[in-house]
Amino acid sequence: RTAEQMAGGGIATRTGTLVVFVSVFVALMLAGPFTRWLLFAALTTLSCHEACALAASPRCGAATPALRACGMACCACYAAALGLCDHAAAVMLAFPLVSFAVLFTVSLATMTDRTKGLQAFCFMYTMALWHDYLFSFVYVLSFTSVAASMVTVSLAEISDVAQYVCGRLMGRNTPFPLLSPGKTTEGYLGGAVLTTVAGAALCSALSLGGNPLFGAALGFAAWAAGSAGGLLLSGVKRGLGVKDAGNLLPGHGGFCDRLDSLTLFGPVSVAVCIAAGATLNPLRW
C-alpha cells in the first residue's frame, strides 16, 4: 500500500469513529437523565479499566490485583454517588480525599516493596483524578445545560480529528518529536482554525451563549485544553513504552486516548459557560 492510501484509510477510520462516537453520545444525552448517567458511568469505567491494566506494568510499580480492584471500586462508587446524590459539589470535593486515603492504604497493605507501592499508588491516583474526576465535569455540566455538555464533547472530538486530518494531509514539522512524534505544527494550526469555526457554528445552531463569539471562544478553548490533555497522556504512554492505552476503538486506541482531550476541556468548558452567564442548577450542585 502507498503512503497516500494508508493516510486515506487512517483518515476515513478516524472520521468514521468520530461520527459514530458523537452520534451515540448525543443520542444518549437526549434520551434522559438516566441514560446520561449510564453513559458517564460506562465511559469512566472503561477508561479506568484501561488505566488499571497499565498500572500492572513494572514501570508503574506493578500494582497488585487488590490495588487495581480498589481503583475500579473507587471509580464505580464515584459514578454511583454522582448519579444518586443531589449535591454534586459535595461528591466532587470528597472524591479526591476519599480515593487518596483508600488507594494509599491499600497500596501500603498489599505491596511489600514500599518504593514500588508508592509508585503504583501515584499512578493509580493520578489516573483516577484525571479520567474520572476531570471527565465528570462534562457530566455535571448537563445538570445545567444538556446542549452545552453535548457541544463540549463534540468540540473536543472535532479538535482531535481535525488535528489528525490536517496533520496527515499537510503536516511537515513536528513540534514535540520526543513527546508526541505523530503531531505536527500544521495539524495543530489547522485544528485550531477548524475547531474555532465549529464552535461558533454549533453554538449558533443550538442558540447556546447568545453570541457567536462565545462559540468561537469555546471552540478555541476545546483546541487548547484538548491539545494539552493529549500531550499529557502521550507523555504517560511514552514513559510506559506503549503507543495506545487500549485497542477498543478502531483508529483511536483506547477510551483513555479518546477521553484525553475531554479531561482538561471539561472543567474549562464549565468555567467558560459560567463566565458567559450560565447559572448552575442549584438542585444538583
Disulfide bonds with the S-S distance in Angstrom:
none
